[in-house]
Amino acid sequence: MSDIPAQFQDAKDLLSEDGFAVGDVWYHGTSSALWTSIKENGINRSGDRDLNQKANHTMATIGSDYKEAVQPVFLTQSKELAYLWAEKTVRRRGVRFEGDEMPIVVAVKLTDDLKDRVKPDVGAAAMLMVAGDNYLEQLEEIYKANGVAFPEIDPVRADRMDYLNKLGMAYFNQNVPAECVELVSE
C-alpha cells in the first residue's frame, strides 16, 4: 500500500457504502515536474509532452510509426485517489527521466458551464485489467482502512456510474484552463 500523506487522506470524509461522494472540486494527480507547465497552461489532454516525445522517439528507432492518441484528462473526486495516480505518473516518468520528481495533487475547480462535462471513466476498464496495475488493490486498502466493504466490481461488466462512485474514476475530454487549477498543499 502506498504511504499517502495525511493531508491527502480524505476518503474518511468521502467514502460510504455508496462509494465516493462527488463535490464541486475535482483532483488530478501528476508529477511535480509538470506543475510549472500546468500552472501556466492548465492541464492538457495527453499533456505530458516530454514523455510522449520519448515514446515517439523510441518507436521511431525500432521503425514503427507512432501515432499519439489524445487522451482525456483524468480526474477524481478524492485527493487520496489523485495521489495514487500521481505516484504512478512519477514512476512512469522515472523510467525515462532522471530527477527528483514528487507526486503532487492539483485541485480542479471548473466553472459552472464546464462542470457537467466531467464523465465516469468507463474507458479505464482496459487499464484496470493490465497486469501489474495495482490500483484496485490500493483502492481496496482505502476502503478497508475506512471501514467500508470493498464492492465486487467486474471492470468489464460494471455499471457506468460505478467507475465514478465506487472506483473514483472520471475524465474531462478537453483541456482544463489554468485559471481552474491550483496546487493542493494541505
Phi and psi restraints in degrees (value plus and minus 20) as a CYANA .aco file:
   2 SER   PHI     -88.7   -48.7
   2 SER   PSI     129.0   169.0
   3 ASP   PHI    -114.3   -74.3
   3 ASP   PSI      67.4   107.4
   4 ILE   PHI     -98.8   -58.8
   4 ILE   PSI     103.6   143.6
   5 PRO   PHI     -76.2   -36.2
   5 PRO   PSI     125.9   165.9
   6 ALA   PHI     -74.9   -34.9
   6 ALA   PSI     -56.4   -16.4
   7 GLN   PHI     -85.6   -45.6
   7 GLN   PSI     -35.2     4.8
   8 PHE   PHI    -122.5   -82.5
   8 PHE   PSI     -27.2    12.8
   9 GLN   PHI     -98.9   -58.9
   9 GLN   PSI      67.8   107.8
  10 ASP   PHI    -131.6   -91.6
  10 ASP   PSI     -18.1    21.9
  11 ALA   PHI     -80.0   -40.0
  11 ALA   PSI     -52.4   -12.4
  12 LYS   PHI     -79.9   -39.9
  12 LYS   PSI     -46.2    -6.2
  13 ASP   PHI    -115.1   -75.1
  13 ASP   PSI     -39.7     0.3
  14 LEU   PHI    -128.2   -88.2
  14 LEU   PSI     -43.6    -3.6
  15 LEU   PHI    -113.7   -73.7
  15 LEU   PSI     112.9   152.9
  16 SER   PHI    -161.8  -121.8
  16 SER   PSI    -196.5  -156.5
  17 GLU   PHI     -79.1   -39.1
  17 GLU   PSI     -43.1    -3.1
  18 ASP   PHI    -105.0   -65.0
  18 ASP   PSI     -24.9    15.1
  19 GLY   PHI      87.6   127.6
  19 GLY   PSI    -172.6  -132.6
  20 PHE   PHI    -110.6   -70.6
  20 PHE   PSI     109.0   149.0
  21 ALA   PHI     -88.1   -48.1
  21 ALA   PSI     130.0   170.0
  22 VAL   PHI    -128.6   -88.6
  22 VAL   PSI     110.9   150.9
  23 GLY   PHI    -137.0   -97.0
  23 GLY   PSI    -177.2  -137.2
  24 ASP   PHI    -108.0   -68.0
  24 ASP   PSI     -30.5     9.5
  25 VAL   PHI    -134.4   -94.4
  25 VAL   PSI     114.6   154.6
  26 TRP   PHI    -127.7   -87.7
  26 TRP   PSI     146.1   186.1
  27 TYR   PHI    -152.9  -112.9
  27 TYR   PSI     129.8   169.8
  28 HIS   PHI    -152.8  -112.8
  28 HIS   PSI     108.0   148.0
  29 GLY   PHI    -120.3   -80.3
  29 GLY   PSI     115.5   155.5
  30 THR   PHI    -176.0  -136.0
  30 THR   PSI    -186.6  -146.6
  31 SER   PHI    -118.4   -78.4
  31 SER   PSI     125.5   165.5
  32 SER   PHI     -78.8   -38.8
  32 SER   PSI     -46.4    -6.4
  33 ALA   PHI     -85.1   -45.1
  33 ALA   PSI     -39.2     0.8
  34 LEU   PHI    -119.1   -79.1
  34 LEU   PSI     -26.2    13.8
  35 TRP   PHI     -81.7   -41.7
  35 TRP   PSI     -62.7   -22.7
  36 THR   PHI     -78.3   -38.3
  36 THR   PSI     -64.9   -24.9
  37 SER   PHI     -86.2   -46.2
  37 SER   PSI     -62.4   -22.4
  38 ILE   PHI     -82.3   -42.3
  38 ILE   PSI     -63.2   -23.2
  39 LYS   PHI     -80.6   -40.6
  39 LYS   PSI     -57.5   -17.5
  40 GLU   PHI    -106.0   -66.0
  40 GLU   PSI     -57.8   -17.8
  41 ASN   PHI    -134.8   -94.8
  41 ASN   PSI     -25.4    14.6
  42 GLY   PHI      63.5   103.5
  42 GLY   PSI    -191.3  -151.3
  43 ILE   PHI    -119.5   -79.5
  43 ILE   PSI      96.4   136.4
  44 ASN   PHI    -115.6   -75.6
  44 ASN   PSI     122.9   162.9
  45 ARG   PHI     -78.2   -38.2
  45 ARG   PSI     119.1   159.1
  46 SER   PHI      28.4    68.4
  46 SER   PSI      21.3    61.3
  47 GLY   PHI     -97.1   -57.1
  47 GLY   PSI     -25.4    14.6
  48 ASP   PHI    -104.0   -64.0
  48 ASP   PSI      58.4    98.4
  49 ARG   PHI     -75.3   -35.3
  49 ARG   PSI     -63.3   -23.3
  50 ASP   PHI     -84.7   -44.7
  50 ASP   PSI     -63.2   -23.2
  51 LEU   PHI     -86.8   -46.8
  51 LEU   PSI     -59.0   -19.0
  52 ASN   PHI     -84.3   -44.3
  52 ASN   PSI     -59.1   -19.1
  53 GLN   PHI     -85.1   -45.1
  53 GLN   PSI     -59.6   -19.6
  54 LYS   PHI     -83.1   -43.1
  54 LYS   PSI     -64.0   -24.0
  55 ALA   PHI     -82.8   -42.8
  55 ALA   PSI     -62.5   -22.5
  56 ASN   PHI     -81.1   -41.1
  56 ASN   PSI     -64.9   -24.9
  57 HIS   PHI     -83.0   -43.0
  57 HIS   PSI     -63.9   -23.9
  58 THR   PHI     -80.4   -40.4
  58 THR   PSI     -66.2   -26.2
  59 MET   PHI     -85.5   -45.5
  59 MET   PSI     -56.5   -16.5
  60 ALA   PHI     -85.5   -45.5
  60 ALA   PSI     -55.6   -15.6
  61 THR   PHI     -89.7   -49.7
  61 THR   PSI     -42.3    -2.3
  62 ILE   PHI    -118.6   -78.6
  62 ILE   PSI     -12.4    27.6
  63 GLY   PHI      63.3   103.3
  63 GLY   PSI      -0.9    39.1
  64 SER   PHI    -124.7   -84.7
  64 SER   PSI     120.4   160.4
  65 ASP   PHI     -99.4   -59.4
  65 ASP   PSI     103.3   143.3
  66 TYR   PHI    -126.1   -86.1
  66 TYR   PSI     100.6   140.6
  67 LYS   PHI    -133.8   -93.8
  67 LYS   PSI      91.9   131.9
  68 GLU   PHI     -91.7   -51.7
  68 GLU   PSI     107.7   147.7
  69 ALA   PHI    -107.5   -67.5
  69 ALA   PSI     120.2   160.2
  70 VAL   PHI    -104.1   -64.1
  70 VAL   PSI      93.4   133.4
  71 GLN   PHI    -115.6   -75.6
  71 GLN   PSI     128.6   168.6
  72 PRO   PHI     -92.2   -52.2
  72 PRO   PSI     152.1   192.1
  73 VAL   PHI    -103.5   -63.5
  73 VAL   PSI     104.2   144.2
  74 PHE   PHI     -96.2   -56.2
  74 PHE   PSI     113.7   153.7
  75 LEU   PHI    -153.0  -113.0
  75 LEU   PSI     138.1   178.1
  76 THR   PHI    -166.6  -126.6
  76 THR   PSI     139.4   179.4
  77 GLN   PHI    -107.2   -67.2
  77 GLN   PSI     -19.3    20.7
  78 SER   PHI    -144.5  -104.5
  78 SER   PSI     110.7   150.7
  79 LYS   PHI     -82.7   -42.7
  79 LYS   PSI     -54.9   -14.9
  80 GLU   PHI     -83.6   -43.6
  80 GLU   PSI     -65.1   -25.1
  81 LEU   PHI     -89.9   -49.9
  81 LEU   PSI     -57.2   -17.2
  82 ALA   PHI     -81.3   -41.3
  82 ALA   PSI     -57.2   -17.2
  83 TYR   PHI     -83.1   -43.1
  83 TYR   PSI     -59.8   -19.8
  84 LEU   PHI     -78.6   -38.6
  84 LEU   PSI     -63.5   -23.5
  85 TRP   PHI     -89.1   -49.1
  85 TRP   PSI     -53.1   -13.1
  86 ALA   PHI     -83.3   -43.3
  86 ALA   PSI     -61.7   -21.7
  87 GLU   PHI     -80.8   -40.8
  87 GLU   PSI     -61.5   -21.5
  88 LYS   PHI     -82.9   -42.9
  88 LYS   PSI     -60.5   -20.5
  89 THR   PHI     -83.1   -43.1
  89 THR   PSI     -64.3   -24.3
  90 VAL   PHI     -83.3   -43.3
  90 VAL   PSI     -62.3   -22.3
  91 ARG   PHI     -83.2   -43.2
  91 ARG   PSI     -64.5   -24.5
  92 ARG   PHI     -82.4   -42.4
  92 ARG   PSI     -62.8   -22.8
  93 ARG   PHI     -89.9   -49.9
  93 ARG   PSI     -52.0   -12.0
  94 GLY   PHI     -82.9   -42.9
  94 GLY   PSI     -43.6    -3.6
  95 VAL   PHI     -88.8   -48.8
  95 VAL   PSI     -50.8   -10.8
  96 ARG   PHI    -125.5   -85.5
  96 ARG   PSI     -46.0    -6.0
  97 PHE   PHI    -147.9  -107.9
  97 PHE   PSI     122.1   162.1
  98 GLU   PHI    -107.0   -67.0
  98 GLU   PSI     134.9   174.9
  99 GLY   PHI     120.4   160.4
  99 GLY   PSI     156.5   196.5
 100 ASP   PHI    -127.7   -87.7
 100 ASP   PSI      42.1    82.1
 101 GLU   PHI     -94.8   -54.8
 101 GLU   PSI     125.3   165.3
 102 MET   PHI    -146.0  -106.0
 102 MET   PSI     131.3   171.3
 103 PRO   PHI     -89.7   -49.7
 103 PRO   PSI     117.7   157.7
 104 ILE   PHI    -152.1  -112.1
 104 ILE   PSI     137.8   177.8
 105 VAL   PHI    -139.8   -99.8
 105 VAL   PSI     112.0   152.0
 106 VAL   PHI    -133.4   -93.4
 106 VAL   PSI     108.4   148.4
 107 ALA   PHI    -101.7   -61.7
 107 ALA   PSI     117.9   157.9
 108 VAL   PHI    -140.0  -100.0
 108 VAL   PSI      92.0   132.0
 109 LYS   PHI    -131.5   -91.5
 109 LYS   PSI      75.1   115.1
 110 LEU   PHI     -97.9   -57.9
 110 LEU   PSI     128.6   168.6
 111 THR   PHI     -89.8   -49.8
 111 THR   PSI     141.2   181.2
 112 ASP   PHI     -74.7   -34.7
 112 ASP   PSI     -58.4   -18.4
 113 ASP   PHI     -93.9   -53.9
 113 ASP   PSI     -32.1     7.9
 114 LEU   PHI    -124.2   -84.2
 114 LEU   PSI     -40.7    -0.7
 115 LYS   PHI     -75.2   -35.2
 115 LYS   PSI     -60.2   -20.2
 116 ASP   PHI     -97.3   -57.3
 116 ASP   PSI     -18.6    21.4
 117 ARG   PHI    -110.1   -70.1
 117 ARG   PSI     -24.5    15.5
 118 VAL   PHI     -97.5   -57.5
 118 VAL   PSI     110.4   150.4
 119 LYS   PHI    -146.7  -106.7
 119 LYS   PSI     132.7   172.7
 120 PRO   PHI     -80.8   -40.8
 120 PRO   PSI     117.4   157.4
 121 ASP   PHI    -109.8   -69.8
 121 ASP   PSI      53.7    93.7
 122 VAL   PHI     -86.2   -46.2
 122 VAL   PSI     -47.9    -7.9
 123 GLY   PHI     -82.9   -42.9
 123 GLY   PSI     -33.2     6.8
 124 ALA   PHI     -91.6   -51.6
 124 ALA   PSI     -30.9     9.1
 125 ALA   PHI     -73.6   -33.6
 125 ALA   PSI     -64.5   -24.5
 126 ALA   PHI     -82.8   -42.8
 126 ALA   PSI     -60.2   -20.2
 127 MET   PHI     -86.0   -46.0
 127 MET   PSI     -59.1   -19.1
 128 LEU   PHI     -87.2   -47.2
 128 LEU   PSI     -40.5    -0.5
 129 MET   PHI    -114.2   -74.2
 129 MET   PSI     -19.0    21.0
 130 VAL   PHI     -93.8   -53.8
 130 VAL   PSI     110.0   150.0
 131 ALA   PHI     -78.8   -38.8
 131 ALA   PSI     116.5   156.5
 132 GLY   PHI      73.3   113.3
 132 GLY   PSI     -33.8     6.2
 133 ASP   PHI    -103.7   -63.7
 133 ASP   PSI     101.1   141.1
 134 ASN   PHI    -127.5   -87.5
 134 ASN   PSI       2.6    42.6
 135 TYR   PHI     -77.9   -37.9
 135 TYR   PSI     -64.9   -24.9
 136 LEU   PHI     -83.5   -43.5
 136 LEU   PSI     -57.3   -17.3
 137 GLU   PHI     -86.4   -46.4
 137 GLU   PSI     -61.6   -21.6
 138 GLN   PHI     -84.0   -44.0
 138 GLN   PSI     -61.5   -21.5
 139 LEU   PHI     -83.7   -43.7
 139 LEU   PSI     -61.9   -21.9
 140 GLU   PHI     -80.4   -40.4
 140 GLU   PSI     -58.9   -18.9
 141 GLU   PHI     -83.1   -43.1
 141 GLU   PSI     -58.8   -18.8
 142 ILE   PHI     -85.9   -45.9
 142 ILE   PSI     -64.4   -24.4
 143 TYR   PHI     -77.7   -37.7
 143 TYR   PSI     -69.8   -29.8
 144 LYS   PHI     -80.8   -40.8
 144 LYS   PSI     -65.1   -25.1
 145 ALA   PHI     -81.8   -41.8
 145 ALA   PSI     -42.3    -2.3
 146 ASN   PHI    -125.9   -85.9
 146 ASN   PSI      -8.3    31.7
 147 GLY   PHI      49.0    89.0
 147 GLY   PSI       6.8    46.8
 148 VAL   PHI    -135.9   -95.9
 148 VAL   PSI     112.5   152.5
 149 ALA   PHI     -84.6   -44.6
 149 ALA   PSI     112.0   152.0
 150 PHE   PHI     -92.4   -52.4
 150 PHE   PSI     107.4   147.4
 151 PRO   PHI     -92.2   -52.2
 151 PRO   PSI     124.5   164.5
 152 GLU   PHI     -98.7   -58.7
 152 GLU   PSI      91.8   131.8
 153 ILE   PHI    -147.6  -107.6
 153 ILE   PSI     105.0   145.0
 154 ASP   PHI    -114.6   -74.6
 154 ASP   PSI      90.6   130.6
 155 PRO   PHI     -74.2   -34.2
 155 PRO   PSI     -45.7    -5.7
 156 VAL   PHI     -99.8   -59.8
 156 VAL   PSI     -55.5   -15.5
 157 ARG   PHI    -127.0   -87.0
 157 ARG   PSI     -18.7    21.3
 158 ALA   PHI     -82.4   -42.4
 158 ALA   PSI     126.2   166.2
 159 ASP   PHI     -81.2   -41.2
 159 ASP   PSI     123.0   163.0
 160 ARG   PHI     -71.1   -31.1
 160 ARG   PSI     -63.4   -23.4
 161 MET   PHI     -93.6   -53.6
 161 MET   PSI     -37.9     2.1
 162 ASP   PHI     -82.2   -42.2
 162 ASP   PSI     -51.2   -11.2
 163 TYR   PHI     -82.7   -42.7
 163 TYR   PSI     -57.3   -17.3
 164 LEU   PHI    -100.5   -60.5
 164 LEU   PSI     -77.0   -37.0
 165 ASN   PHI     -92.5   -52.5
 165 ASN   PSI     -66.1   -26.1
 166 LYS   PHI    -111.8   -71.8
 166 LYS   PSI     -52.3   -12.3
 167 LEU   PHI    -124.5   -84.5
 167 LEU   PSI     -30.5     9.5
 168 GLY   PHI      47.4    87.4
 168 GLY   PSI      15.3    55.3
 169 MET   PHI    -136.9   -96.9
 169 MET   PSI     100.3   140.3
 170 ALA   PHI    -158.6  -118.6
 170 ALA   PSI     147.2   187.2
 171 TYR   PHI    -163.4  -123.4
 171 TYR   PSI     140.5   180.5
 172 PHE   PHI    -149.5  -109.5
 172 PHE   PSI      96.1   136.1
 173 ASN   PHI    -111.6   -71.6
 173 ASN   PSI      22.8    62.8
 174 GLN   PHI    -177.9  -137.9
 174 GLN   PSI     148.9   188.9
 175 ASN   PHI     -86.5   -46.5
 175 ASN   PSI     125.0   165.0
 176 VAL   PHI    -113.7   -73.7
 176 VAL   PSI     100.6   140.6
 177 PRO   PHI     -81.4   -41.4
 177 PRO   PSI     126.7   166.7
 178 ALA   PHI     -77.2   -37.2
 178 ALA   PSI     -54.3   -14.3
 179 GLU   PHI     -90.7   -50.7
 179 GLU   PSI     -27.4    12.6
 180 CYS   PHI    -119.3   -79.3
 180 CYS   PSI     -18.2    21.8
 181 VAL   PHI    -139.3   -99.3
 181 VAL   PSI     128.4   168.4
 182 GLU   PHI    -172.4  -132.4
 182 GLU   PSI     127.5   167.5
 183 LEU   PHI     -91.8   -51.8
 183 LEU   PSI     113.4   153.4
 184 VAL   PHI    -109.7   -69.7
 184 VAL   PSI     101.6   141.6
 185 SER   PHI    -135.0   -95.0
 185 SER   PSI     -40.5    -0.5
